[in-house]
Each structure stands twice: as structure tokens, then as C-alpha cells.
Amino acid sequence: MSIENPTTEKMICPDAAAWLQTPLGQYLLARERAYIDKTVTDIFGYNALQIGLPQFDLLRTNRMPLRTTVDRDATANLRADGAELPITSTSIDLVLLPHVLEFSDKPHQILREVERVLVPDGHVVVTCFNPVSLWGAWHTVADRNSYPWHGRFIHLMRLKDWLALLGFEIAGGAMGCYVPPCASEKWLNRFTFMESAGDRWWPFSGAVTFLHAIKRVRGMRVITPRWTQRARSKQLVSVQQKQEEQLAARGPSPTDGP
């Protein structure tokens, strides 16, 4: 009798769209949609961007009037590179980055472009694969010619540092997908109990990091004179009172008697 190894089945997918149709990809997509749907629902504004994965509408619950997908793929609304966005500065209210940074040669430049196009107090939601996880362990031995194992997984603290350097403030976050990277739906179902246990027992070892940050613009405070004190010091007094104050300051006159 042979025993099936849950991680030895081939998962050779050339791109993200094809891999997300596999059982493991569908498992990941369902949990990412749950987090993104909840996070972007109450973010208001006029313009929202989804950079990457244009085949999937991940901004479906957001109510902004203009929601645009950006990618070099022909299915995107705007064909462009995330590191060189042809978009006016401070014109976007929300940017979604679903697994873009770990598969780019210029992750820092992408974040700089996101910071540039966002309005003050604009929002960015990032999802990326976590190297400190069961998926991260499999990533070290998996076929590097297939998605997502050819990417460079990003640690949570590193991602936070990148955002902090650009002036972003972390507003929320979570981890997800604690199950092993099984290729079959049968094995995924067997390990689903790990999802509920993961947040409690090993919260930093989820396969996927979800991070929500807000662009903060530090303003300059103008220091003004304390007008109330100056006004009190310049209050009008009677001529007689002013003369008496001057005489008191001079001291007694030589002609004054004892």
C-alpha cells in the first residue's frame, strides 16, 4: 500500500493566473478575498488601483466610482509597470498590491510609486508570501520555475520597515493560510483545522501576510506670537495713572519734605 505525499504532486504553473486555478491557489484566493473584502469595503474616495492579478476583481466590495487594474498583461485596464505608473501624483485614494512585491526586481520602487500617487491619508493594502511558514520552508526546495515558488518571499518586519521609511502608518494586518502547501483538495481539507489554531498558537507563521497602511504627511506647524499676552501688555491706561507710575519709578525728589 502506497502512502500519498501531500506535497510531492507537481504544481508546474507558469504564471499566477494559472496557479490560482489549482486547488491550492483557490484555497489561497478564498482567504485573500475574505480579508481584502473586509478591509476595502469602508475605504472611501474616488479612485482605486489594483496593481497585479488583473484577472481577479479584488476590489469588488469597494464603492469608489473608478476602480482600475494595472498590469503589463493585456487583460488590465491600464497596461503599465508598477514601478513606473503613468498616473498623476496625489490622485489615488486606495492602492491594492496582491503579491506584486515578491515577484518584482524593484519592490522598493513600486512602493515609492504607490506613495507618490496616493493622496495624503490614502490607503495601501499589501499581500505577500511569508518566508517564516510551512510554505516558506517548501519554497526552499520547490521547483523554482513555477509560481509562486520562484518569488522572493518577504518577511513581515522587512515589509513594515519599507513602509515606515516612506511615511506609512500601519493601520491593520493579519496572517493566513497556515496549512501545508498541499497540491490536492483532499489533503487541504484534512489540514483545515490548522487555520483556526494558527492565529492562536503560531500567529506569525501564516503563509500569507496581509498589511493595511495609511500614507501620513507630516505637516509644518507655524509658531505665532502669543497675542493675548501682548494685548494685555499694551492695554491703555489713563494719563494720571501713567504719570504716577513714572514718578514712582524715579524715587523721591530732593525738594520733597521729610
Backbone bond lengths (Angstrom), bond angles and torsions (degrees), N, CA, C in turn:
res aa  C-N    CA-C-N  psi(-1)  N-CA   C-N-CA  omega(-1)  CA-C   N-CA-C  phi
1 M - - - 1.467 - - 1.525 108.65 -
2 S 1.300 116.30 129.37 1.468 121.02 -179.08 1.520 110.31 -94.53
3 I 1.278 114.83 147.35 1.463 121.30 178.81 1.521 108.16 -107.74
4 E 1.318 116.39 126.49 1.458 121.50 -178.15 1.523 110.56 -76.62
5 N 1.310 116.48 129.50 1.456 121.66 174.76 1.525 108.79 -88.87
6 P 1.311 118.87 121.68 1.456 120.11 -173.38 1.515 114.66 -67.87
7 T 1.325 118.68 -14.93 1.461 119.80 -175.71 1.520 113.54 -116.48
8 T 1.327 118.42 8.51 1.456 119.58 -177.26 1.516 113.04 -98.81
9 E 1.328 118.24 -7.07 1.451 118.99 176.77 1.516 109.32 -69.15
10 K 1.322 117.50 145.09 1.453 121.56 -176.13 1.523 110.61 -70.91
11 M 1.334 114.71 136.23 1.448 121.33 176.74 1.520 107.99 -128.66
12 I 1.320 117.26 59.72 1.450 122.01 -176.81 1.520 108.47 -88.39
13 C 1.334 116.82 100.63 1.458 122.96 179.14 1.523 107.59 -127.16
14 P 1.307 118.25 124.81 1.462 120.38 -174.79 1.514 113.86 -70.64
15 D 1.337 118.62 -26.50 1.451 119.36 -176.43 1.520 110.30 -143.61
16 A 1.339 114.24 174.48 1.451 119.69 -175.68 1.514 112.27 -66.80
17 A 1.338 117.51 -41.26 1.464 120.84 -176.99 1.522 111.59 -59.60
18 A 1.345 116.78 -41.57 1.464 120.54 179.53 1.523 110.75 -70.31
19 W 1.345 116.83 -41.72 1.467 119.69 -178.35 1.514 111.42 -66.18
20 L 1.313 118.10 -35.22 1.461 121.29 -179.02 1.527 112.91 -70.34
21 Q 1.305 117.60 -7.03 1.462 121.34 173.91 1.523 112.06 -90.07
22 T 1.336 117.63 -9.98 1.457 121.76 178.24 1.528 109.58 -77.48
23 P 1.335 118.88 164.64 1.472 120.26 178.25 1.530 113.27 -55.47
24 L 1.334 116.66 -42.93 1.464 119.59 179.47 1.533 110.73 -67.73
25 G 1.319 116.35 -39.84 1.458 119.96 177.62 1.514 112.43 -64.52
26 Q 1.318 117.26 -40.21 1.463 120.89 177.30 1.525 111.55 -66.00
27 Y 1.324 115.66 -36.55 1.469 120.09 177.11 1.527 110.05 -61.94
28 L 1.340 115.98 -45.38 1.457 120.96 178.86 1.532 110.79 -64.86
29 L 1.319 116.70 -46.67 1.457 121.33 -175.91 1.529 111.65 -61.01
30 A 1.317 117.14 -38.66 1.465 120.32 -179.69 1.525 111.03 -62.41
31 R 1.322 117.58 -41.40 1.457 120.49 -178.85 1.523 111.90 -75.76
32 E 1.319 117.05 -32.72 1.459 119.10 176.83 1.524 110.64 -68.60
33 R 1.321 116.67 -40.70 1.467 119.36 178.45 1.523 111.22 -63.31
34 A 1.316 116.56 -37.64 1.464 119.74 179.76 1.523 110.84 -61.77
35 Y 1.329 117.51 -44.82 1.466 120.23 179.93 1.526 111.25 -69.58
36 I 1.337 117.28 -46.61 1.462 120.57 -176.88 1.522 110.89 -65.08
37 D 1.338 117.09 -42.83 1.467 120.21 178.92 1.525 111.00 -56.24
38 K 1.330 116.11 -44.74 1.460 120.51 -178.05 1.520 111.71 -68.83
39 T 1.341 117.07 -35.28 1.459 121.00 -174.25 1.521 112.65 -78.01
40 V 1.326 118.18 -42.64 1.473 120.71 -172.55 1.523 113.41 -87.72
41 T 1.333 117.88 -9.12 1.468 120.14 -176.46 1.518 112.60 -58.15
42 D 1.314 117.68 -43.55 1.460 121.69 -174.27 1.522 113.16 -102.36
43 I 1.318 117.75 19.74 1.467 121.37 173.50 1.532 107.29 -94.02
44 F 1.327 115.97 118.26 1.457 120.55 -172.93 1.524 110.67 -105.84
45 G 1.316 115.09 158.86 1.454 122.03 -179.93 1.519 110.14 158.55
46 Y 1.333 115.47 -154.19 1.459 120.71 -177.56 1.528 113.44 -120.62
47 N 1.344 116.81 -35.73 1.457 120.47 -173.21 1.523 111.05 -127.74
48 A 1.327 115.94 131.07 1.464 121.96 178.17 1.521 109.38 -130.25
49 L 1.325 115.53 141.72 1.462 121.69 178.58 1.518 110.36 -120.02
50 Q 1.320 116.40 138.50 1.461 122.61 167.81 1.514 106.56 -115.56
51 I 1.321 116.94 111.23 1.463 121.60 -179.52 1.521 108.18 -97.51
52 G 1.325 116.57 114.08 1.454 121.53 -178.98 1.518 112.78 98.84
53 L 1.327 115.44 158.25 1.467 123.67 -179.76 1.529 112.30 48.24
54 P 1.333 118.25 54.14 1.471 119.70 -177.09 1.524 113.51 -67.30
55 Q 1.340 117.69 -14.22 1.470 120.90 178.81 1.519 112.46 -70.47
56 F 1.335 117.19 -14.53 1.467 121.12 -176.37 1.523 109.02 -122.73
57 D 1.315 115.65 127.75 1.456 121.00 178.78 1.522 108.58 -84.13
58 L 1.321 116.02 93.00 1.460 121.18 -178.21 1.523 112.61 -90.58
59 L 1.321 117.31 -2.14 1.456 121.60 176.01 1.524 110.90 -106.56
60 R 1.311 116.55 24.46 1.458 121.17 -172.22 1.521 113.34 -63.22
61 T 1.333 118.62 -28.28 1.463 120.24 -178.15 1.522 113.04 -92.98
62 N 1.328 117.13 -6.21 1.453 119.96 178.55 1.526 110.21 -79.55
63 R 1.338 116.69 143.96 1.456 120.88 -172.47 1.527 113.94 -105.69
64 M 1.308 117.94 17.97 1.468 119.89 176.77 1.526 109.75 -69.80
65 P 1.337 117.53 144.41 1.468 119.69 -175.77 1.529 114.25 -67.94
66 L 1.323 117.57 -28.72 1.460 120.29 -178.98 1.520 109.43 -121.04
67 R 1.324 116.30 110.96 1.466 122.58 177.49 1.520 107.71 -121.14
68 T 1.327 116.09 119.72 1.463 122.05 -171.01 1.523 110.51 -122.89
69 T 1.322 116.59 137.45 1.466 121.55 173.06 1.524 108.96 -97.11
70 V 1.323 115.72 137.67 1.464 122.27 -178.42 1.515 108.75 -123.55
71 D 1.323 116.60 126.90 1.464 121.05 178.34 1.521 107.39 -170.50
72 R 1.339 115.22 165.25 1.459 118.78 174.33 1.523 112.16 -81.61
73 D 1.346 115.96 -7.03 1.459 120.65 177.85 1.523 110.49 -74.81
74 A 1.325 115.07 149.66 1.463 120.33 -176.80 1.520 112.78 -67.29
75 T 1.316 118.23 -19.75 1.464 120.70 -178.72 1.525 113.11 -78.09
76 A 1.326 118.13 -8.35 1.464 121.47 -178.48 1.522 110.67 -77.47
77 N 1.329 115.31 151.93 1.466 119.63 175.04 1.523 111.77 -66.95
78 L 1.330 115.76 -35.54 1.456 121.86 179.42 1.519 108.74 -127.98
79 R 1.330 116.15 114.81 1.463 120.39 -179.53 1.521 108.64 -84.83
80 A 1.323 115.54 108.92 1.460 121.08 -177.76 1.513 109.56 -161.35
81 D 1.330 115.12 164.09 1.460 122.18 176.01 1.520 108.57 -90.52
82 G 1.326 116.50 135.34 1.454 120.19 -179.77 1.512 113.67 -61.14
83 A 1.340 117.67 -22.00 1.460 121.08 179.09 1.520 112.50 -84.24
84 E 1.336 117.87 -9.46 1.468 122.21 179.51 1.523 108.12 -141.38
85 L 1.300 116.60 76.46 1.456 121.05 -175.70 1.529 110.89 -79.69
86 P 1.337 118.16 124.47 1.473 120.87 177.33 1.529 111.11 -82.57
87 I 1.315 115.87 59.06 1.462 122.64 -173.20 1.520 108.71 -132.10
88 T 1.315 116.05 140.84 1.461 122.09 179.87 1.523 111.16 -61.92
89 S 1.310 116.56 141.79 1.458 121.44 178.03 1.523 110.89 -63.36
90 T 1.328 115.51 148.26 1.478 124.75 178.55 1.525 111.87 48.38
91 S 1.339 115.22 52.52 1.466 119.97 -179.67 1.526 113.22 -128.24
92 I 1.338 118.40 -3.61 1.461 122.38 -174.68 1.526 109.25 -116.61
93 D 1.325 115.96 138.46 1.464 121.19 -178.72 1.527 113.35 -95.12
94 L 1.335 117.10 -25.67 1.470 120.82 -176.42 1.519 109.14 -148.32
95 V 1.333 115.97 132.87 1.470 122.14 174.82 1.521 108.26 -125.96
96 L 1.319 115.89 130.87 1.464 122.50 176.28 1.516 108.98 -111.14
97 L 1.338 116.46 128.20 1.468 122.48 179.78 1.526 109.25 -118.79
98 P 1.336 118.55 85.87 1.465 120.33 179.88 1.537 111.81 -86.50
99 H 1.307 116.42 100.73 1.469 122.63 176.72 1.529 111.35 56.00
100 V 1.320 115.08 52.02 1.463 121.04 177.96 1.523 110.78 -103.58
101 L 1.320 116.76 -42.82 1.461 120.78 -171.57 1.524 112.79 -65.37
102 E 1.336 117.85 -41.55 1.466 119.90 -175.02 1.522 113.37 -75.44
103 F 1.336 117.39 -7.65 1.469 120.45 179.05 1.527 111.66 -117.32
104 S 1.317 116.03 20.38 1.461 121.07 178.92 1.520 110.04 -119.05
105 D 1.328 115.77 147.86 1.465 120.72 174.64 1.526 111.29 -79.72
106 K 1.343 117.05 -10.75 1.459 120.98 -177.18 1.532 111.18 -130.66
107 P 1.302 117.79 60.02 1.484 118.56 -178.22 1.519 112.84 -63.09
108 H 1.348 117.22 -35.98 1.465 119.44 -179.43 1.525 110.71 -67.08
109 Q 1.342 116.39 -39.65 1.459 119.77 179.61 1.526 111.39 -66.51
110 I 1.320 116.91 -35.48 1.465 119.79 176.72 1.521 110.22 -62.07
111 L 1.322 117.24 -44.85 1.458 120.16 178.94 1.525 111.39 -65.68
112 R 1.325 117.21 -35.76 1.466 119.17 176.73 1.525 110.83 -64.45
113 E 1.327 116.47 -39.64 1.459 119.94 177.57 1.531 111.21 -66.24
114 V 1.319 116.38 -38.54 1.468 120.05 176.82 1.520 109.95 -61.84
115 E 1.323 116.99 -44.89 1.464 120.37 178.94 1.525 110.61 -62.52
116 R 1.321 117.33 -36.79 1.469 120.74 -178.24 1.524 112.33 -67.14
117 V 1.330 117.45 -43.45 1.465 119.71 -174.41 1.523 112.77 -82.32
118 L 1.330 118.36 -17.30 1.455 120.33 -178.73 1.529 111.20 -75.99
119 V 1.312 115.31 143.11 1.461 120.81 172.18 1.524 108.59 -73.31
120 P 1.341 118.38 160.01 1.469 119.19 172.48 1.529 110.43 -55.82
121 D 1.312 116.11 134.87 1.461 124.10 -174.85 1.527 112.14 68.77
122 G 1.344 117.08 19.09 1.457 120.88 172.82 1.516 110.91 -74.61
123 H 1.322 116.78 161.12 1.459 122.47 -172.53 1.530 111.52 -112.05
124 V 1.321 115.91 145.63 1.460 122.38 170.75 1.523 108.36 -131.27
125 V 1.329 116.00 135.20 1.462 122.66 177.52 1.525 107.27 -119.62
126 V 1.321 116.56 123.65 1.465 122.65 -175.07 1.512 109.33 -118.35
127 T 1.334 116.38 137.52 1.464 121.46 168.30 1.520 107.51 -124.50
128 C 1.320 116.33 137.05 1.467 119.96 178.17 1.522 109.34 -155.44
129 F 1.318 115.19 159.88 1.453 121.33 -179.26 1.524 110.61 -79.21
130 N 1.333 115.07 140.45 1.455 122.92 -175.36 1.532 110.00 -99.78
131 P 1.341 118.52 123.78 1.467 119.85 179.81 1.528 113.46 -70.22
132 V 1.350 117.56 -22.67 1.468 121.06 -179.16 1.523 107.96 -92.12
133 S 1.319 116.09 72.21 1.468 122.22 -176.49 1.521 108.53 -162.79
134 L 1.329 115.66 173.20 1.464 119.24 175.71 1.531 110.50 -64.82
135 W 1.316 116.76 -34.06 1.458 120.20 176.32 1.527 110.49 -68.21
136 G 1.338 115.57 -36.58 1.455 118.91 177.25 1.514 112.38 -65.63
137 A 1.332 116.69 -35.86 1.468 120.24 176.60 1.532 110.51 -66.40
138 W 1.338 116.13 -42.85 1.467 119.62 178.48 1.519 110.99 -66.84
139 H 1.319 116.33 -29.31 1.464 122.23 179.78 1.524 111.65 -60.22
140 T 1.350 117.41 -29.64 1.463 120.66 -177.63 1.531 113.00 -74.77
141 V 1.341 117.26 -19.80 1.468 119.83 -177.04 1.524 112.44 -120.41
142 A 1.306 118.53 -4.49 1.466 121.51 -175.53 1.530 111.16 -76.79
143 D 1.312 114.58 169.05 1.461 121.72 177.14 1.524 109.19 -67.11
144 R 1.320 117.68 117.77 1.452 121.56 -176.47 1.527 112.80 -78.96
145 N 1.312 118.30 2.29 1.457 121.00 176.74 1.527 112.18 -94.58
146 S 1.317 117.72 3.45 1.457 120.82 -176.35 1.522 110.21 -122.31
147 Y 1.301 115.16 155.06 1.462 122.30 176.94 1.533 108.79 -84.29
148 P 1.321 118.90 139.89 1.469 129.58 1.05 1.515 114.19 -96.65
149 W 1.310 116.93 12.17 1.468 120.84 -168.53 1.523 113.40 -75.09
150 H 1.327 117.91 -10.98 1.459 119.30 177.70 1.531 112.29 -87.26
151 G 1.320 117.10 -3.88 1.460 120.45 -179.24 1.519 112.67 -81.87
152 R 1.316 115.01 169.96 1.466 121.92 177.66 1.522 107.72 -106.41
153 F 1.323 115.39 98.88 1.454 120.98 -175.97 1.533 109.67 -63.06
154 I 1.340 116.40 145.56 1.467 121.98 -172.36 1.527 109.87 -115.44
155 H 1.310 115.99 128.30 1.470 121.30 178.02 1.520 110.01 -70.18
156 L 1.322 115.71 146.99 1.458 121.53 -178.55 1.519 112.27 -56.69
157 M 1.329 118.71 -46.20 1.454 121.35 -177.69 1.519 111.85 -65.08
158 R 1.316 117.04 -35.10 1.467 119.48 177.40 1.519 110.59 -66.30
159 L 1.315 116.73 -42.54 1.460 120.52 178.59 1.526 110.86 -62.38
160 K 1.329 116.63 -41.47 1.465 120.12 177.67 1.526 111.14 -62.86
161 D 1.327 117.14 -39.57 1.465 120.39 179.04 1.525 110.82 -63.78
162 W 1.334 117.04 -43.77 1.461 120.19 178.57 1.520 111.50 -58.38
163 L 1.314 116.18 -44.17 1.461 120.20 -178.67 1.531 111.19 -68.84
164 A 1.323 116.96 -39.59 1.461 120.43 -179.36 1.524 111.23 -63.74
165 L 1.322 117.71 -37.92 1.454 121.33 179.46 1.519 112.03 -63.84
166 L 1.315 117.13 -25.99 1.461 121.56 179.80 1.528 112.35 -94.08
167 G 1.313 116.46 4.95 1.451 119.81 176.33 1.516 115.04 88.35
168 F 1.328 117.42 17.61 1.461 120.12 178.74 1.524 109.92 -87.65
169 E 1.301 114.87 147.62 1.463 122.24 175.76 1.523 109.15 -113.16
170 I 1.320 117.08 127.41 1.455 121.10 -178.06 1.520 109.62 -69.91
171 A 1.334 115.56 124.85 1.465 121.06 -179.04 1.523 112.28 -104.70
172 G 1.317 118.14 -18.41 1.459 120.93 -179.26 1.509 110.55 176.40
173 G 1.312 115.32 170.39 1.457 119.66 179.81 1.514 111.04 179.73
174 A 1.313 114.91 171.30 1.464 120.72 -179.64 1.518 108.61 -165.29
175 M 1.321 115.17 171.20 1.461 123.27 172.42 1.524 108.14 -120.98
176 G 1.318 115.84 157.18 1.457 119.89 179.39 1.501 112.34 -155.77
177 C 1.318 116.10 169.80 1.467 124.15 178.93 1.532 111.39 61.88
178 Y 1.325 115.52 72.21 1.457 121.31 179.14 1.524 112.65 -88.18
179 V 1.316 117.86 -6.86 1.462 121.21 -178.14 1.517 110.54 -72.35
180 P 1.343 118.96 157.07 1.460 120.80 172.87 1.529 109.64 -64.22
181 P 1.330 118.20 156.08 1.468 121.02 -178.85 1.533 112.25 -76.49
182 C 1.305 115.84 68.02 1.465 121.18 -178.43 1.531 110.12 -76.57
183 A 1.318 115.77 143.29 1.462 119.82 -178.47 1.513 112.83 -85.33
184 S 1.324 118.34 -21.79 1.463 120.65 -175.48 1.516 110.96 -106.11
185 E 1.321 115.94 149.43 1.455 121.46 179.44 1.518 111.54 -65.94
186 K 1.324 116.44 -31.96 1.459 120.37 -179.97 1.520 111.40 -61.29
187 W 1.330 116.98 -45.03 1.459 120.09 -179.65 1.528 111.68 -72.60
188 L 1.298 117.29 -33.48 1.462 120.12 176.85 1.525 110.71 -62.00
189 N 1.332 115.48 -41.28 1.470 119.73 178.88 1.529 111.45 -64.97
190 R 1.315 116.76 -32.32 1.460 119.54 179.75 1.529 112.49 -69.47
191 F 1.317 116.16 -27.46 1.464 120.26 -175.76 1.531 113.57 -102.66
192 T 1.307 118.50 7.78 1.459 119.71 -177.40 1.537 113.18 -63.10
193 F 1.338 117.36 -21.90 1.475 119.78 178.35 1.530 110.93 -61.35
194 M 1.342 117.58 -21.27 1.453 120.88 -178.18 1.526 112.49 -71.43
195 E 1.317 116.79 -20.02 1.473 119.55 179.49 1.520 110.99 -66.19
196 S 1.321 117.34 -47.82 1.461 119.91 -179.71 1.527 111.74 -69.39
197 A 1.333 116.24 -32.73 1.468 119.53 179.89 1.524 112.13 -78.70
198 G 1.327 117.27 -25.82 1.460 120.93 -174.80 1.517 113.47 -61.91
199 D 1.322 117.25 -47.95 1.462 119.95 -178.37 1.524 112.16 -62.89
200 R 1.311 116.68 -25.60 1.463 119.77 -177.45 1.522 113.10 -90.27
201 W 1.336 116.97 -42.25 1.455 120.47 -170.94 1.521 114.10 -101.46
202 W 1.303 118.60 -33.07 1.478 120.11 178.63 1.530 108.91 -140.91
203 P 1.331 117.53 68.98 1.461 121.84 -170.67 1.521 115.04 -66.77
204 F 1.320 118.99 -18.50 1.465 120.16 -177.61 1.524 113.01 -100.39
205 S 1.323 117.07 10.50 1.467 119.91 -176.57 1.520 112.56 -114.02
206 G 1.320 117.78 22.58 1.451 120.39 173.77 1.513 110.75 -69.78
207 A 1.317 117.33 149.05 1.459 120.76 -178.23 1.516 112.52 -67.63
208 V 1.325 117.29 -25.33 1.459 121.56 -175.68 1.523 110.02 -124.79
209 T 1.328 115.49 135.81 1.452 122.63 174.80 1.521 109.25 -101.81
210 F 1.323 116.45 129.42 1.462 122.25 173.38 1.526 107.40 -111.67
211 L 1.327 116.43 128.95 1.456 120.00 -178.28 1.526 109.71 -137.52
212 H 1.327 115.13 133.32 1.464 122.57 178.44 1.520 107.60 -119.11
213 A 1.340 116.98 122.71 1.458 121.20 -177.68 1.527 109.95 -132.16
214 I 1.341 115.02 157.40 1.465 122.21 -178.51 1.529 108.65 -123.32
215 K 1.316 115.99 134.78 1.467 121.52 178.14 1.527 109.32 -75.70
216 R 1.319 115.62 120.62 1.460 120.51 178.52 1.523 109.11 -108.92
217 V 1.308 115.97 133.92 1.461 122.20 176.60 1.512 107.69 -112.42
218 R 1.325 115.78 115.10 1.458 120.35 -178.13 1.519 109.60 -77.02
219 G 1.329 115.85 119.54 1.457 120.39 -178.31 1.512 112.54 -86.20
220 M 1.340 116.77 166.33 1.456 123.31 178.71 1.522 108.60 -101.11
221 R 1.297 117.12 129.80 1.463 121.71 179.63 1.527 109.70 -96.78
222 V 1.312 115.82 122.38 1.460 121.21 179.66 1.527 109.00 -81.98
223 I 1.333 116.16 126.15 1.454 121.83 179.06 1.523 108.09 -88.99
224 T 1.309 117.61 118.45 1.465 122.87 -178.05 1.522 110.56 -111.71
225 P 1.352 117.55 158.29 1.475 119.72 177.45 1.519 110.91 -62.79
226 R 1.297 115.59 155.72 1.453 120.78 177.69 1.530 107.21 -84.14
227 W 1.323 114.52 88.25 1.460 120.76 -170.91 1.526 112.60 -61.22
228 T 1.299 119.51 -33.37 1.472 120.71 -176.64 1.515 111.34 -65.11
229 Q 1.352 115.91 -40.60 1.459 118.49 179.25 1.520 111.46 -69.04
230 R 1.356 115.78 -39.05 1.458 119.24 178.94 1.528 110.72 -65.55
231 A 1.313 116.19 -35.96 1.460 119.39 179.46 1.518 111.00 -66.12
232 R 1.345 116.40 -39.41 1.464 118.66 179.21 1.522 111.81 -65.11
233 S 1.333 116.53 -38.17 1.457 120.50 -177.58 1.515 112.46 -69.67
234 K 1.348 117.40 -19.44 1.456 121.28 -178.02 1.525 112.64 -109.39
235 Q 1.305 116.70 21.39 1.458 119.13 178.28 1.531 110.41 -65.96
236 L 1.342 116.10 143.65 1.460 121.51 -179.26 1.528 110.45 -73.15
237 V 1.334 115.68 141.40 1.457 121.80 175.92 1.524 108.41 -127.64
238 S 1.287 116.12 161.49 1.454 119.75 -179.52 1.518 110.59 -70.72
239 V 1.356 116.36 158.05 1.466 121.34 -179.35 1.523 110.60 -64.05
240 Q 1.333 116.84 -40.97 1.453 120.85 -179.71 1.529 111.35 -62.36
241 Q 1.343 116.20 -42.80 1.469 119.82 179.69 1.511 110.62 -65.44
242 K 1.330 116.53 -37.04 1.457 119.65 -179.26 1.521 110.53 -68.09
243 Q 1.360 117.30 -40.44 1.460 120.27 178.21 1.521 111.35 -63.97
244 E 1.318 116.18 -41.69 1.471 119.55 178.66 1.523 111.30 -61.78
245 E 1.338 117.37 -39.33 1.463 120.30 179.08 1.520 110.50 -65.68
246 Q 1.357 117.44 -38.18 1.454 120.57 179.50 1.520 111.33 -67.42
247 L 1.349 117.59 -41.87 1.451 121.13 178.34 1.516 111.88 -64.01
248 A 1.316 116.51 -39.44 1.460 119.99 178.76 1.509 111.61 -65.16
249 A 1.307 115.82 -32.04 1.471 119.01 -179.64 1.516 111.03 -74.13
250 R 1.378 119.08 -28.68 1.462 121.98 -178.72 1.546 112.60 -76.44
251 G 1.304 117.13 -27.80 1.459 119.81 -177.40 1.515 110.59 94.40
252 P 1.347 119.47 179.57 1.477 123.06 -177.09 1.519 111.71 -68.96
253 S 1.345 118.65 144.70 1.467 124.68 179.58 1.528 109.16 -83.73
254 P 1.399 119.02 148.96 1.490 121.54 178.19 1.507 112.59 -61.45
255 T 1.348 118.37 -27.05 1.453 121.11 -178.11 1.509 113.48 -81.87
256 D 1.339 115.79 -10.98 1.460 118.76 -179.70 1.515 110.32 -71.20
257 G 1.296 117.61 138.66 1.445 122.56 178.35 1.487 112.49 -72.97
258 P 1.382 116.93 170.66 1.467 121.10 178.16 1.505 111.17 -67.14
